[in-house]
């Protein structure tokens, strides 16, 4: 049992925790949430004893082992499998002692303990964890030096999971995992035999892998039962009550103050006025919930282009003359929302680079609109910002002729406030850097936005703001993310990148999740659902959003078809010498009609889903 009793802790005189208390029973899986900067990581450091409390106490059972991923493993020549095996120091020590011990009694104790901790199956367990985190059998035998920092973070995570500490502390573990690794970790944590505390902004993980939510707010700790969605509903109700109470008190205070202001100078009312002054003084203010304003992203909207905005025909792409993806026949329209699925190493990043002109095709044709602008965001770009410059310096480099007020307005539209605008990037939080990178990626109002893991370092409120921005955005979105919640709300098409090809994935995200978690189990074409669950409010809202998007898409295509029809009705187009131009307009008209037929089909399908959900 972890017992946190009335703890206090301040940083540079600023209190982070004041009389905060909570008790976590043994074996509980707890997600820790709270706005960035409230002290979640600091709480972990206090539990580990790396920081000294100002007051209060944190207690654990005697000899309880605490484990977490403090930093990546070094890039040495030790193989991945041996690095993970060495993470269980007790097993490593016992094996070493078994080699050198001479006392029969001690040898027996060592062998008994090795059997108790299942030491002989250790290599299989370590290999299974590494495989779940994305390492092939061959890669597990390779030295750590062969892998980049992000991959070595996965090895460090594998090591602490293998060691199975009594209290497992994980701080944003999915930030360096892909979707497949994140889903595997969710499943693994559900059956982890000891206590888990995990700081995360991943709603999927917080709904499926934990049974309680610990909320850090207003310097206090509050434990809620259930996953994140249950916590959000419970807390919303509490906030509504607190807001109502605060409003009542405001009205009462205003009434008393009005009486005092009107009658304090009149002798006949002086006593009554004085009694109301005392009542005001005694009135304990009800603090309104300190809700962070939803810091929206303001994506600039591009002008409309004729569909398709990009098309590939028989394209192969790869590196050093070796194709990674072959025979790509893809089409992207401006209102597409496409999620790229596929295990790590299958080619999702390669496809993103191809679509964003960062990698040339080896063969085949890519046809794109002449006016097409493409925005690209990848996690590594956050690390490539100039640490010794301010955000306003970064934007000024791209817009040298804009006034400082305009530059600040652009930053404010992405949640980078006036204070952060003049702060060196090296001193900004990960979330603020991500916002700056997203601003730079969308500065030119791209018609197509390619996002590779955009939610890393963003808190839950910021992720919700990103969903809203992408829903309102009128350009195409190509999305790679481990955040299932984001994918489910934004993407309306799924492409599977596998075995050198890119194909439409006919199932939904939940079926893909099941496929990843049970790869050897054949996917059932018809799942018996005698009593389907009534869709949640969020699901119904998402379906209504789909219908609105489909309807809007049909309307836009109808407008476009009308304009093209008028163009084709122009007699001047049929004059001699304009055969080539006529062919172009006829082809555009045919493409729009084609797109309209598909859009109407999607609209009807979305309406049918909504009708079933609301039935």
N, C-alpha and C positions, 0 to 999 in steps of 0.2 A: 504494500500500500504506500502510495506517495501522499504525504500530508504537507500542505503548504499553509502555514499558520501566521496570519497578520503580518505579512512581510512588507517592508518598505525599502525602496531603492530609488536613488536620484542620480542623474547624470548632469554634471556641471551645475548643480543647484536646481535642476528641473526634475520634479518628481515624476517617475514613470509608474511606480507602484506604491499605493498607500493602503495599509491595513488590508492587503489582498489575501484571501484565504480560499482554499479548495482542497477536497480530498478525492484522490483518484484510486478506487479499489484495484486490487491486483487483477491483471488480465484484461482490463478495459482498453478499448481502442478509442482514442480521443483525438479529434481534430481541433487544432487551435486556430482561431480566426480573430481578426481585428485589423483596423486600418494600418497601413504602413507607417512605421514610426511610433507605434504605441508600446513596443517593448517585447514583442513575441520572441525574437532571437535572444534578447537580454534575459528573458525568463529561462530559456534553455541553459544559458551560461551560468545563471544562479543555481539551477538544479545540479549542474555538473560541478559546482564549487569553484568555477573559474573567476567569479566575482564575489565580493563580500557584501552581505546584506547590511543595510542601515538599521534594520530591526526585524523582529520576527524570526521564524525558523522554517527550514525545509528538512523533513525527515523521511528516510527510507529504511526498509528492513536491513538488519546487519548483513554485511557482505553482499548486498545487492549490486549487480554489475550494471553500469550505465554505459550505453553505446550510442554512437552517432557518427555521421560523416562529417568530420571536421575539415578535411582537405583531401585533395586528390592524392593517389598513391604516386610515389616518385617514378620517374621514367628510367628504371634500371633494367637489368638483363634477366630478372626473375620472371618466370612465366606467369600468366594470369592465374592459372589454376593453383600454382604454388603460393602466389600472393594471397589468394583468398583463403587457402588452407592455413596459412600462417596467422590469419586474423584471429583464429581461435587459440589464444595464447595458452589456455589451460591444456588443450589437447597437444599442442606443440611441446609444451613443457613435460607432459607425462610421457610422450613418445621418446623424448630425449632421455628422460630418467630411466625408462624401461631398458634402454640400450646400455646404461652404465651401472644400474643398481645391482648390488650383490647380496643384500639382506633379503632372505626368502619372504619374511613377513611383509617388507615394503614392496617387494615385487608383486606379491599377491594383491596388496592394496591398489597399486598402480593399475594392474590388469583389471581389477574389479571396477575401478573408476572409469577406465577406458571403455569398458563394456557399458557402464551406466550412461555415458555421454554418446554412445553409438559411434565411437571413433572409427570403426572399421568401414562404415558406410560413408565416411566424411567426403571422400573424393567424388562419389556419385552425387551427393547433395550439393557440393560446391559447383560441380559441372552443371547441374540442373539450374541453379541460381544464375550462373553466368549465361546459360542458354536463354533463360527467360528475359535477361537484360540485353539480349541481342548479339551474343558472341557465339560464333560457330565452334564446332569441335576443334577445327584446325587453329582458329584464333586463340582458343584457350591455352594452347601450348606455346604461343608466341610470347616474346618478352614484352614487358610493359612499355619499354622505350619505343615500340613499334606503333603506339597509339597516341592520339592527340589528348589534350587536357580533358575535353568533354568525355571521351571514352574512358580515361583513367578515373574520372569521377564515378563512372558506372562500376568500375572494378572496386573502388572504395566502398560503394554502396553494397556490392555483392559481399564484400568482406564482413561488413557489420551485420548483414542479414544472416550470413553463415554462422557467425559467432553467437547469435541468439542471446543478446544481453537480457537481463531481467527487466530493464527499462530501456526501450528503444526510442531515441529522439531523432526525428527526421525533419529537417528544415527545407521545405520546398523540394522534395526529392524528384518530382517530375520535371523540374526545369531543365535537366540534362538528359531526359528520356524522350523517345519518340512515342507515338500513339501505342504501338505494340508493347513497348517496355512499360508504359504507364498502366496499361490494362493488366499486364502480368503482375505488376507491383500491387495493384488493387486486390487482385485475387490472392496473392501471397499474404498480404497483411490481414486478410479476413481470417486466415487460419494460423496466424503467428501465435505461438503458445504463451507469450508473456505480455506485459503492458506496453502499449505503443502511444506515444504523443507525436503527432505530425502537424507541423505548420504547413498549411497549403491554401492556395486560392483556386484549386481545381475542384469544381463542384461535383464532378463525377466521382472522384476519389472520396470526397467528404460525404457523399451520399451512400456509397457502396462499401467502403472499407472501414468506416468507423461507426461506433454506436452512440457516441456522445460528442457534443461540441462544447469546447471551452472558449468563452468569449472574453477577450481582453478589451475593456472599454472604460473610460473615465477612471483609469488607474486601479480598476477592480477586476476580479476574475469571477465569472459566472458560468456554471456548468449546466448544460441543457441535455436532455435525453433525446436520442434520435439523430438522424443525419442532418445535413445542412438545410435541406428544404423544410424539414420539420422545425429546425431552429429559426429559420427565416420567418415562418408563419407565426410561431410563438412570440418572437421578438417584435414583429410588426404589430401584434395585438397589444403588447406591453407599451410600445411607443405611442400607439393611439390613445391609450389610457393616460399616459404621462402628459401627452400634448393637451388632452381635454382638461386635465387637472390644472396644468399651467395656465391655460386660457381662462378657466374659471377664476383662478387667483389673480390674474392680470385684471380681469373685469372688476373684481372686488377691490383691488388696490386702487384702480382708477377712480372708482366710486368714492372711496374714503378720501383720496387725495383731492378730488373735486370739492368735497364738502369743506375740507381744511382750507383750500385756496379761497373759497367763497366767503367763509365766515370767521376766519382767524382774526380779522380786524374788528369784528363786532363784539362789543362787550357782552351782549345778551347770549351770544353763541360761543363765547370763548372757551367755556368748560367743555362743551360738546366737541368743539374743534380739537381741544387738547387731548381728549380721550381718544379721538380718532388718530391723532399723531402717534399716541402710544400703541394703538392697535396696529398701525402700520409698522412700527419699530419691532413689535413682537412677531409679526407675520414672517415665518420662515420661508424664504423663496423656494419654490419648486423648480429645480433645475430642468430645463428642457433637454431632451436627449441630444447629445452632441453628434448629430448626424453629419457625415461628410457630404457636402453637396456633390451630386453626381457630376463629375468633371467630364463634360462631353468632349468628343472629338468632332471637329468641324471639317469634314473632308470637302474640298472644293469640288463642284460638280462639273463634269466635262460636257461638251456639246455632243449631240447625238450623231453617230456614224451609221451608214448603211450596213446591214448584216451580210455576211459574217465579218467581224473585224479582224479575224485571223483564221487561217485554214492551212493545215499541213497535208501534203499528199506524198505518200511513200517515203517519208523522212526517216533517216537513220542518224543517230547522234551518239557521240562517245568521246573517248580520249585516246590520243596517241594511235590513231588509226583503228582502234578496237571499238566497235559499237556497243553501247550499253542498252539503247532502245532502238528497235527496228520497225520499219514499215508503219510509221505513225500516220494515220488518217484521222485527223482531229479537226473539229470546227468549234469556234468560240464566238458567241454573239455578245453584244454589249451588256445584256441583262443577265448573263449566266452567272451562277454562283456554284463553283465547282470545288469539291474537296478531293485532294489526292490521297488515296489510301495505298498501303503497301509497306512491307517490312523494310527496315533500314538496309540500305545497300542495293535496293531494287531499281533505283533511278528517279525517285521523286525530285531530288535536288537537281539532277541532270535535266529533267523535263522543265523545271522552273528556270534554269539557266538558258535553255533553248528558247522558251517562250519570251524571255526578257532580253534576248539578243546578247547574252553574256557567253553563249556558246554557239558556234556555227554548226549548221547541219553538214553531215558527211555526204549525204545524198538525198535526193528528193526535192520537192518544192515547198516553200513557205510563202503563201499569199496573204498579204495584210493590207489594211487600209493605209493609204498614203499619209493620212493625218493621224494615224494611231500613236498615242503616247502611252508609255507603259511605266508604272511605278513598281518598285521592287523593295521589299523589306525582308531581311534575313537577320537572325540573331547575331551573327558575327558583325553586322554593321554597327550594332550598339557598341561593340568593343573597339570599333575603328573611329569613333568620334575623337576630336582633338581635346584631350583632357585639360590642356592649359588654355583653352579658349572658353568663352561663355556661349550659351545657346544663341544669344542675339548675334554674336560673331558668326556662328554657323549659318544663320539665315541671311545675314548681310552678304556673305560670300556668294550666295545664290541670287540674291536680289539687291545688288549694290546701289540701285537708283531709288529704292524705296526709303521713305522717311522713317526715323526711329519709331514713331507712333504706329506706323503700319506693321513694322517688324514685330513690335510688342503685341499687336492685335493678333497676328498670325500665331505667335507662341501661346497667347491666352486661349485661342481657339482649340489648342491641344492640351490645355490644362497646365501649361508652364507659366506660372504667375510672374508678376513683376519682380519679385525678389529672386526667383530662380533664374530669370532672364539674364541677370548680371552676375550669377554665380558660376565659378569655373566648373566645367563639366565633370572634372575629376572629383568634385565634392557633391555631385548630385546623386540621388538614389537611383537604383536600377530602373524603377518605374519611370522616373523623370527622363532618364536617358532614352528609354524605349519610346516615350512620347515624342521626344525631339527627333528621333530617327524616323518615326511614322510621319511626322510633319514634313521632313525633308523628302521622304519617298512620295508624298502626295502633293508636293508644292506646285507641280505643273498641271494639276487637275487631270490625272491619267484616265484614259478610257478603260484600261485594264490594270488591276492592282494585284500583284503577286505577293502573298504574305506567307513567310516561312516561320512558324512558331512565333506569332506576334504577341502572345499573352504572357510569355516569360517575364517575370518581374512586375506584372500588373496585378493589383489587388482585385478582389471580386467586384467592387463597385466600378473600377476602371474597365474590367472585362465586360460588364453589362453595358457600359457606355460604348465600348467598341462594337458590340452586337448592334446597338441602335444605329451607330454611325454607318456600319456596313449595310444595314437594312435600308437606310435612306439613300445611300450612295447609288448613283445611276450608271456606274461603270461595271465592267465584269470583275469578278473576284476569283482568284485561284488561291486556294487555302491549303496549307500543310500545318497541322496542329495536333498536339496530344490532348487538347481540351475537347472532350466529347460534347460538352454543353455548348460550346461555341459552334462546333461543326453542325450540331443538330438544329440550331436556330438560324444559321446563316446559309448553309449549303443546300441547294435543291437538286444537285447532280453529283454523283460519286464516280470517280475514275479510279480503277484499280491498276496500279503499276506493278507488274509481276512478270517474271520470266522474259524480260526484254520487250514487253508489249504494254500498251495502255489501252484498256477496254472499259466500257461502262460497267459499273457494278450494279446488278439488278436488285440486290437486296437493300435493306436499310442499315443504318449504323449499328443497331442492336444485333442484327444477324451477323454483321461483320465482327462485332465484339465477341459473339459466341463462337464464330469460326476461329478467331485467334486463340481463345481460351481452351477450345477443344478441337485442335487441328486434326486429330485422328478420327473424330466422330463425323460421319457423313451428314451433310446438311439436309434436313428434311424439306422436301418440296411443299408438303402440306402439314403444317403443325396443327394438331387438333386443339381447338379453342372452344370448348363447350360453353364457357361463360366468360367472354372477354371482359376485361376490367374497363370500367367507365373511364374515358380519358380524363386526365387532370385538367385544371383550368389553364395551366401553361401550355399543354398540348393543344387545347382548343384554340387558344390565342395564336399559337404558332400556325395552325391550320388556316385560321382566318387571315393571317398575314400572307400565307402562301396564295390564298385565293385573291387577295388584293394585288399581290405582285403579278400573278398570272393575268388578271383583268387589265392591269396597267400595261402589261407587255402587249396584250392583244390590241389595246387602244392605240398604243404608239405605232404598232405595225400597221394598223388600219390607216392612221394618219399618213404614215410613210407611203403606203400603197396609193392613197388618194393623190398625194403630191406627184408620185411617179406616173400615175394614170393621166393627170393633167399634162405632165411633161410629154408623155407619149401621144397625147391628143393635139400637140402643137404642130401645125402643118409644116412649119419651118424645119422640123426635124427630118422630114421626108424628102427634102430637096437633094438634088444631085451632090455627090461628094460627101454626104454625111452618113454613109452606110455604116462606117465603123462606129460613129457616135450612137447611131440607132441601136446597133448590136449591144453596146455597153448598157444603154438604158433598158433594153428588153431583158438583158441578163439580170440586171438589178431588180427589175420588177418581178421576174420569175423567182429570184432568191427570197424576196420579201413575201411573196405569196406562199412559198414553201415554208418559210419561217412562221407565217401566220397560221398555217394548217397545224403545225406542230404546237404552236402556242395555244391554239384553241383546244387541242387535245389535252394539253397539260392543265388548262383552265377547267375543263370538264372533269378531269380526274381529281383535281383539288377540291372542286365543289362536292363531288361524290364522297370524298373522305370527310369533309366538314359535315355533310348531312348525316353520315353514319355516326360521327362523334357526338353530334348534338341531338341525335335521336333518343 
